[in-house]
Amino acid sequence: MRIEEIKRATYWAKAIRLENADGTVLNAYNGKSIRFTVKELTDDLTDDSEALIKKDLTITNGGVLLELTATDTNLPYKLYICDFRILTDTGKPMNSDSFYIKIVTKVTNE
C-alpha cells in the first residue's frame, strides 16, 4: 500500500480522481458521497466510530478535493491507515481504497 507523508499540524490537500482500471474517469459516481477516514492501525472496527478524521465529500467530475486542516493533521507522529468509501443513498459503503498516512515533523515553523 502507498504511504502519503503529511507534516504535523499543517494544511494538506490532494485532488483525488476516481478511475476505472483502464484509467478512464468514473463519472457514473458524480453526485454520490465519498467518505474519507483516518484510523489507528489497531482499529479493526467495521464502522467509523473510532475514526480520528472523518470527512464526507461529494464526487464531482469524477473526483474530489480532499483537504485536511492543521487541526486534522495535529496527530502524534506515526503511521495511520486511511480509506475512501463511496456511499450509497442509504449511507452503506459501495467501494473502498485504502492507503497509509505518516505524520512527520515540520523542519521549521513558519
C-alpha positions in Angstrom: 0.0 0.0 0.0 1.2 3.5 -0.7 2.2 6.0 2.1 1.5 9.7 2.0 3.7 11.8 4.3 1.9 14.8 5.9 3.7 17.4 8.1 2.1 17.5 11.5 -0.3 20.4 12.2 -0.2 21.8 8.6 -2.8 22.2 5.9 -2.7 19.4 3.3 -4.8 18.9 0.1 -4.9 16.4 -2.7 -7.1 16.1 -5.7 -8.5 12.5 -5.9 -9.6 11.2 -9.3 -11.8 8.1 -9.5 -10.7 5.9 -12.4 -11.5 2.5 -14.0 -8.7 0.0 -14.4 -8.0 1.4 -17.8 -7.6 5.0 -16.5 -10.9 6.4 -17.7 -12.7 8.7 -15.2 -15.6 7.2 -13.3 -18.2 9.9 -13.9 -21.0 7.5 -13.0 -20.4 8.3 -9.3 -20.9 12.1 -9.8 -23.2 13.4 -7.1 -22.5 10.5 -4.7 -20.9 10.9 -1.3 -17.5 9.5 -0.6 -16.2 9.1 2.9 -12.6 9.6 3.9 -11.4 8.2 7.3 -8.1 8.1 9.2 -7.8 5.4 11.8 -5.3 3.9 14.2 -3.6 0.8 12.7 -5.1 -1.2 15.6 -8.7 -0.1 14.8 -10.3 -3.2 13.4 -13.9 -2.0 13.9 -16.2 -2.2 10.8 -17.7 1.2 11.4 -16.2 4.7 11.7 -16.9 5.3 15.4 -13.2 5.4 16.4 -12.0 7.3 13.3 -9.6 10.2 14.1 -10.6 12.1 11.0 -13.9 11.6 9.0 -14.8 13.7 6.0 -17.9 13.2 3.8 -17.3 14.7 0.3 -19.4 14.9 -2.9 -18.0 13.5 -6.1 -17.9 16.0 -9.0 -16.4 15.5 -12.4 -15.2 12.0 -11.3 -13.2 13.2 -8.3 -13.0 15.2 -5.1 -10.6 17.6 -3.4 -9.5 16.2 -0.1 -8.5 18.9 2.3 -7.1 18.4 5.8 -6.8 21.3 8.1 -3.9 21.9 10.5 -6.2 20.7 13.3 -6.9 17.5 11.4 -3.2 16.8 10.9 -2.3 17.6 14.5 -1.9 13.9 15.4 1.0 12.1 17.1 4.0 11.3 14.8 3.3 7.8 13.4 1.6 5.7 10.7 -2.2 5.6 10.3 -4.5 3.7 7.9 -6.9 5.7 5.7 -9.6 4.7 3.3 -12.1 6.1 0.8 -15.6 4.6 0.6 -18.2 5.6 -1.9 -21.6 5.6 -0.1 -24.9 4.6 -1.4 -28.0 6.8 -0.9 -28.6 4.9 2.4 -25.1 5.5 3.6 -23.8 2.0 3.0 -20.3 1.6 1.5 -20.0 0.6 -2.1 -16.3 0.6 -2.9 -13.1 1.1 -0.9 -9.5 2.1 -1.4 -7.0 2.0 1.5 -3.6 3.6 2.0 -1.4 4.9 4.8 -0.5 8.4 6.0 2.6 9.1 8.1 2.5 12.2 10.2 6.0 13.7 10.2 7.7 16.6 11.8 8.0 20.1 10.3 11.6 21.1 9.8 10.8 24.7 10.7 7.8 26.6 12.0 6.7 29.4 9.7 
